[in-house]
Amino acid sequence: MNKEQTKMKKHILTYLILIVMSIFLVACNSDSSSEEEIQIKITLYDEVNDSTIASDEFDAKDGQILQEVLEANYEVEVQQGGFITSIEGHQQNEADSIFWVYEVNGEEVHEAASNYELQENDDVLFKLMQFE
């Protein structure tokens, strides 16, 4: 093998290393975009007693699960299946048809908080309501 061939192999190896490193950096950067910080608001309202329990703004990760943020910031009890039974000591009462429900940005949500993925500026309202 002559000097030119050795030099050419070193150049090719250098380019391959640069390409692999570039791919690695792009892959790492795309993962971090899903970790983007977002701002959300959570309000807890006891409709039965007409009182606001709490109203707070939080930083969360884009796509983070609502129940995770709720449990990290409030005292929460959850039944199997993801149904919230108590927040900050305010409990549902099945005998009196009082249950926790929630809405996001003014629209009622029909899925467990354990499934809801948060988005930028979500305004979440948990209500303790009596149904007839």
N, C-alpha and C positions, 0 to 999 in steps of 0.2 A: 504494500500500500504506500503510495507516495504522499508527499506533504499536502498536495492539493486535495486529494481524496480525504485525508484526515481533517483538513480544514473545513471541507464541505460537510462532513459528518457532524462536526461540532456546530456548524451553523444550523443544520437541520434539527439537531437535538435542542439547540437553544430556542428555535422557533416552536418546536413541539411543546417545550416546557412553558413558553409564553402563552400558547393557545390553551393548554390545560389550566393554567392559572387564571386566564381570562374567563374561561367557562366556570370555574369554581367561584370566582368573585361575582359573576352575574347571578349564579344560582343562590349564593348567600344573600345578595342584595334583594332578590325577588321574595325570599322568605321573610325578610324584615318588613316588607311593605304590608304584610298581613298583621303586623304588630303595631300598626299605626295607632297613636293615642287619639281618642275621641272624647267629646264632652257629652254627658247625658244628665238628665234630671229624673229623680225618683221622688214621688209624693205618695205618702201613705195617708189614706183618708178613711175614717170610721163614719160611714154614712148613717148607720143606725143611731149613733149619738151625735151626729153632725159636728165632728171635730177632726182637725188635721193632727195626725200623730207626728209626722215629720215631712219635711220637704228639703231635699238636699241635691246639690250638683256634685257629680263625680267624674273623674277621668277613668276611662275604661279602654280596652283594646278593641279595635274594629273587629266585629264578629264574635266578641266574647259573649258567653251565655248569660242571660239576664239573672238567672238564679244564682250564679256564682257571685255576681256583684251584690245582689241582695243579701246573700248569706255572709259576705265579707264585711258588710257595713251595718247589718241589723241582726237582732235575735230572731231567727226564723225556724219554724218547725215545718217539716215537709213529710207528707204521707207517701207511702209507696205508690209509684205511678207519677210522682212529681207534683201532686196537688199540695198547695200551701195551706196549712191548717192554722198557723199562728204567725203573726209578725209583731215584734215588740210587745208580746204579752196579750195582744188582741186576738182572741181565738174565734174560729168559726164555731157555730152551734147548729149541728144538723137537725136537732129536734125543733128548733125555731126557724129553720131554713135560712140561716145566716152563713154566708160563704165569702171567701176572698175571691175577687175577680180583678182583672187588670186590663188596661187599655194603653195603647202606645200612640202618641200623637193624635189623641182624640178618637181613635177607633178601637173598639173592643177586639181583643185577641182571643182566639179560640184554640190555643195550644198551651201546653204547660210552659211555665217560665224556664224549665230545664231544657226547652227546645228553642226558645227565642234567641236569635243572634242580634245583638245590639248594633246600631248604626249611628253615625254622627248626628248629634242633636236630638236623639230620641227623648221624648218627654213621656215618662212612664208614670201612670197613675194606678196604684193598687187601692181598691175600694173594698171595705167590709160591708156587704149589702145583705139585706133581708129580701128573700124572694117569696112570692105568694103562691 
